[in-house]
Amino acid sequence: MTGLAPTLVGAVLIGVSLGLLGGGGSILAVPLLAYVAGLPTREAIATSLLVVGVTSAVAVLPHARAHRVRWRTGLTFGLAGMAGAYVGGRLAAFVPPALLLTGFAVMMLATATAMIRGRRSAEGRPAPRELPLARVLLDGVAVGLVTGLVGAGGGFLVVPALALLGGLPMPVAVGTSLVVIAMKSFAGLAGYLSGVSVDWGLAVAVTVSAVVGSLLGGRLAGRVPADLLRAAFGWFVLVLGFVVLAQQVPAGWRSAPLLWAALAVAAAAIVVAAGVGPTRSRWRRPSPRGRRS
């Protein structure tokens, strides 16, 4: 349990992220458990699924009280996601740890880019009473598979899917996503437990810290502009993603100038893609006339 105190502090930040943004827990949990707590890769992913699952289940309560949860949609998406997450957790036993973390880093970069650019809100458009079931099931399985395999792809994949596919208002999409995240995380954990042992003492301590953070994040949610927080968090995840990716480079390749030049070009391309586009306009309130997409 080396680095226990920094691990618990990081767990509080994980909870704050879930409470504020409805996602981001697994993006932080895996690097925290792997690099700060010193857990092996598969054990870090399994523990992160437990932490994020319990924390999401607690964080959904204030959203439910405020009627910001679409239960039918969340349960349908969540059941499909559970199936995908369980399969992903079982498949992870056959994937080399370095490849798992590389896939996780790529997921971090893609997620960070989406967070920085922002997402089109469904505000102003009528939300359909029933979502297309086939699409919900397909997206749920796909997102769940990613979650179970690399321990990522929770709220920052589920929220856009619910907002864009179902036309749900962003606050409702965030609240509903927490139901989905909890369901998928527990299913992914079940898949991992077939071949991975968990340090339950550490897992419980980290989970309790994350739950405390989620309650704090929930209290701050109405006081801090969510778009500014999302962008700042996105840049942080972008840097962290490159750090995780660099850790996976074989030792013999780390002195190759061409490799680092290629990584620098890739980083510049992602920064440009994240920093340009209609980000500002997405953060503004819609005009009275509305916008045509």
C-alpha positions in Angstrom: 0.0 0.0 0.0 2.8 2.4 -0.9 1.5 5.9 -1.7 -1.7 5.3 0.2 -2.2 9.0 1.2 -1.7 10.3 -2.4 -4.0 7.5 -3.6 -6.8 8.5 -1.3 -6.4 12.2 -2.2 -6.6 11.2 -5.9 -9.7 9.1 -5.1 -11.4 12.2 -3.7 -10.7 14.0 -7.0 -12.2 11.0 -8.9 -15.4 11.4 -6.9 -15.5 15.2 -7.5 -15.2 14.5 -11.2 -18.2 12.1 -11.1 -20.3 14.4 -9.0 -19.6 17.5 -11.2 -19.4 16.1 -14.7 -21.2 12.7 -14.5 -18.0 10.9 -15.7 -14.3 10.9 -15.8 -13.8 8.6 -12.8 -12.2 5.7 -14.7 -10.0 8.0 -16.7 -8.3 9.0 -13.5 -8.8 5.8 -11.5 -6.7 3.5 -13.6 -3.5 5.7 -13.7 -4.0 6.5 -10.0 -4.1 2.8 -9.0 -1.4 1.7 -11.4 1.2 4.4 -11.0 0.5 5.8 -7.5 -0.8 2.8 -5.6 1.5 0.5 -7.6 -1.1 -2.1 -8.5 -0.6 -4.4 -11.5 -2.5 -3.3 -14.6 -5.3 -5.8 -14.5 -5.8 -5.4 -10.7 -5.8 -1.6 -11.2 -8.5 -1.8 -13.8 -10.6 -4.2 -11.7 -10.3 -2.0 -8.6 -11.2 1.1 -10.7 -14.4 -0.6 -11.8 -15.4 -1.2 -8.2 -14.6 2.3 -7.2 -16.4 4.0 -10.1 -19.4 1.6 -9.8 -20.0 2.3 -6.2 -19.3 6.0 -6.5 -21.7 6.4 -9.5 -24.4 4.5 -7.6 -24.1 7.0 -4.8 -23.7 10.1 -7.0 -27.0 9.3 -8.9 -29.1 9.8 -5.8 -29.2 13.7 -5.9 -29.9 13.5 -9.6 -32.8 11.1 -9.0 -34.3 13.4 -6.3 -34.1 16.3 -8.8 -35.9 14.1 -11.5 -32.8 14.2 -13.8 -32.7 10.5 -14.4 -34.5 8.8 -17.4 -34.8 5.4 -15.7 -36.2 3.4 -18.7 -33.4 4.6 -21.0 -30.7 4.2 -18.4 -31.7 0.7 -17.5 -31.9 -0.4 -21.2 -28.6 1.2 -22.1 -27.1 -0.2 -18.8 -28.3 -3.8 -19.4 -26.7 -3.7 -22.9 -23.6 -2.1 -21.4 -23.4 -4.8 -18.7 -23.3 -7.5 -21.4 -20.5 -5.8 -23.3 -18.6 -4.9 -20.1 -18.7 -8.5 -18.9 -17.4 -9.8 -22.2 -14.7 -7.1 -22.2 -13.6 -8.0 -18.7 -13.3 -11.7 -19.7 -11.4 -10.8 -22.9 -9.0 -8.6 -20.9 -7.4 -11.8 -19.4 -6.0 -12.6 -22.9 -4.7 -9.1 -23.7 -1.1 -8.2 -22.7 -1.0 -5.5 -20.0 1.0 -3.1 -22.1 -1.6 -3.3 -24.9 -4.4 -2.7 -22.3 -2.7 0.5 -21.1 -2.0 1.6 -24.6 -5.6 1.2 -25.5 -6.5 3.1 -22.3 -4.2 6.0 -23.2 -5.8 6.2 -26.7 -9.2 6.3 -25.0 -8.0 9.1 -22.8 -6.8 11.2 -25.8 -10.0 10.7 -27.6 -12.0 11.5 -24.5 -10.0 14.6 -23.8 -10.4 15.9 -27.3 -14.2 15.5 -27.1 -14.3 17.2 -23.7 -12.2 20.2 -24.9 -14.2 20.7 -28.0 -17.5 20.5 -26.2 -20.7 18.7 -27.3 -23.8 20.0 -28.9 -26.5 20.3 -26.3 -29.9 18.9 -26.8 -31.4 22.0 -25.1 -34.2 23.5 -27.2 -35.1 20.3 -29.0 -38.0 18.1 -27.9 -36.8 14.9 -26.3 -38.5 11.8 -27.8 -40.7 9.7 -25.5 -39.1 6.5 -26.7 -35.5 6.1 -28.0 -34.7 3.8 -30.9 -34.2 0.5 -29.1 -31.8 -1.1 -31.6 -29.5 1.9 -31.5 -29.6 2.1 -27.7 -28.7 -1.6 -27.4 -25.9 -1.4 -30.0 -24.3 1.6 -28.5 -24.7 0.2 -25.0 -22.9 -3.0 -26.0 -20.1 -1.1 -27.7 -19.5 1.3 -24.9 -19.7 -1.5 -22.3 -17.2 -3.6 -24.2 -14.7 -0.7 -24.0 -15.4 -0.2 -20.3 -14.9 -3.8 -19.4 -11.8 -4.2 -21.6 -9.7 -1.1 -20.6 -11.6 0.2 -17.6 -12.6 3.5 -19.5 -15.3 4.9 -21.6 -17.9 5.6 -18.9 -19.7 8.9 -18.6 -17.8 10.7 -21.3 -19.0 8.2 -23.9 -22.4 7.5 -22.4 -23.4 11.2 -21.9 -22.9 12.1 -25.6 -24.7 8.9 -26.7 -27.7 9.8 -24.6 -27.7 13.5 -25.6 -27.1 13.0 -29.3 -29.0 9.7 -29.8 -31.9 10.3 -27.5 -32.0 14.1 -27.6 -31.9 14.2 -23.8 -31.1 17.5 -22.1 -27.6 17.5 -20.8 -28.5 17.5 -17.1 -30.8 14.5 -17.7 -28.1 12.8 -19.8 -25.6 13.3 -17.0 -27.9 11.9 -14.3 -28.9 8.9 -16.5 -25.3 8.2 -17.4 -24.5 7.5 -13.7 -27.0 4.7 -13.7 -25.4 3.2 -16.8 -21.9 3.7 -15.4 -22.7 1.9 -12.2 -24.3 -1.1 -14.0 -21.5 -1.4 -16.6 -18.8 -1.1 -13.9 -20.2 -3.9 -11.8 -20.5 -6.1 -14.8 -17.0 -5.4 -15.9 -15.8 -6.1 -12.4 -17.5 -9.5 -12.4 -15.7 -10.4 -15.6 -12.3 -9.4 -14.1 -12.9 -11.2 -10.8 -12.8 -14.6 -12.6 -9.0 -14.1 -13.1 -7.9 -11.2 -10.9 -7.6 -10.8 -7.2 -8.4 -7.5 -5.6 -6.8 -5.9 -2.5 -10.2 -5.3 -0.8 -8.7 -3.2 2.0 -7.2 -0.7 -0.4 -10.3 -0.9 -2.7 -12.7 0.0 0.2 -10.5 2.9 1.3 -10.3 4.3 -2.2 -14.0 3.8 -2.7 -15.0 5.6 0.5 -12.7 8.5 -0.4 -14.3 8.7 -3.9 -17.8 8.6 -2.5 -16.9 11.6 -0.2 -15.5 13.4 -3.3 -18.7 12.7 -5.3 -20.8 14.3 -2.5 -18.6 17.3 -2.5 -18.7 17.5 -6.3 -22.5 17.3 -6.2 -22.6 20.3 -3.9 -20.3 22.3 -6.1 -22.1 21.3 -9.3 -24.4 24.3 -9.3 -21.8 26.8 -8.4 -19.0 26.2 -11.0 -19.6 26.5 -14.7 -19.6 23.0 -16.0 -18.3 23.8 -19.4 -15.2 25.5 -18.0 -14.6 22.6 -15.7 -15.0 20.1 -18.5 -12.5 22.0 -20.7 -9.9 22.2 -17.9 -10.4 18.6 -17.1 -10.0 17.7 -20.7 -6.6 19.4 -21.0 -5.5 17.6 -17.8 -6.6 14.2 -19.2 -4.9 15.0 -22.5 -1.6 15.5 -20.8 -2.1 12.5 -18.6 -2.9 10.4 -21.6 0.4 11.2 -23.3 2.2 10.4 -20.0 0.5 7.0 -19.9 1.2 6.4 -23.6 4.9 7.3 -23.1 5.2 4.8 -20.3 4.3 2.0 -22.7 7.2 2.8 -25.1 9.8 0.0 -24.9 12.9 1.1 -23.1 15.0 0.5 -26.2 13.0 2.8 -28.3 12.9 5.8 -25.9 16.1 7.3 -27.2 14.9 7.2 -30.9 14.4 10.8 -32.1 12.0 9.8 -34.8 9.6 8.2 -32.3 9.4 11.3 -30.2 9.1 13.5 -33.3 6.1 11.3 -34.3 4.6 11.7 -30.8 5.1 15.4 -30.9 3.3 15.6 -34.3 0.5 13.5 -32.9 0.2 15.7 -29.8 0.2 18.9 -31.9 -2.5 17.4 -34.2 -4.7 16.5 -31.2 -4.2 19.9 -29.6 -5.2 21.6 -32.8 -8.2 19.3 -33.3 -9.3 19.9 -29.7 -8.7 23.7 -29.7 -10.3 24.7 -32.9 -13.9 24.3 -34.1 -17.2 25.5 -32.8 -16.2 25.1 -29.1 -17.0 28.6 -28.0 -20.4 28.7 -29.8 -21.4 25.4 -28.1 -20.7 27.0 -24.7 -22.9 30.0 -25.4 -26.6 30.0 -24.5 -28.7 29.4 -27.6 -30.2 32.5 -29.2 -33.9 33.0 -29.0 -34.2 32.1 -32.6 -32.2 28.9 -32.1 -29.7 27.3 -34.4 -30.0 25.0 -37.2 -27.8 22.0 -37.2 
